[in-house]
Amino acid sequence: MQNQKKYFITGISTEVGKTVAAAIVTEALEADYWKPIQAGELDNSDTHKVERFITNSKSVFHQNSYALKTPMSPHAAAEIDGLTIDIKKITAPKTDNHLVIEGAGGLLVPLNNSKTILDIIKPTYKVIVVSRHYLGSINHTLLTVKLLQEKGFDVSIIFSGDEHKTTEEIIKKMTNAVIIGRIEEEPYFDKNVIKEYADLFKEKL
């Protein structure tokens, strides 16, 4: 495939809607999907969730580099499993397709005593930050986006949840990042809803 894109999906915090956003981007690009580190919920992992949302037949779902048993920060979950995460072992799967990579929590989530999620984002990856409105989310969004921009990444934003105009407007002004769109507070997500968003977001990706 010409011009393969690799998108890294990160959030401003945990539980902000990264997995739904990852499913939408995967569907929009008919991309492969990879979650390097899964902590907890191994029977119903983010990979399982994304797979259930996808309708195209092209996407391939790649195995985690680390599948940890406890839903905690990866460094702590690894310790419980008697492991130390070695980022050299986190290598992107080989594919001729676009690839969507989903992080764990936010950018500075520790993987071991010295490395964080930020250390596994390669310079060639485009980064999508998922931002959800809550008290303090402007600060968390600006910190995340500014750090990525300072490191030279191509950064765009997906808003998740109900519209909050003043929050979204100041984030747009202060980051100047491309806004891919907003995922509304839907009553549920299924393949059809994901597909609708995929069609909506496609031209911005």
Secondary structure, DSSP 8 states (H G I E B T S, - for coil): -TT--EEEEEESSSSSSHHHHHHHHHHHHT-EEE-SEEES-GGG-HHHHHHHH---S---EE--SEEESSSS-HHHHHHHTT----GGG------SS-EEEE-SSSTT-BSSSS-BGGGG--TT-EEEEEEE-STTHHHHHHHHHHHHHHTT-EEEEEEESS--HHHHHHHHHHH--EEEEEE---S---HHHHHHHHHHHGGG-
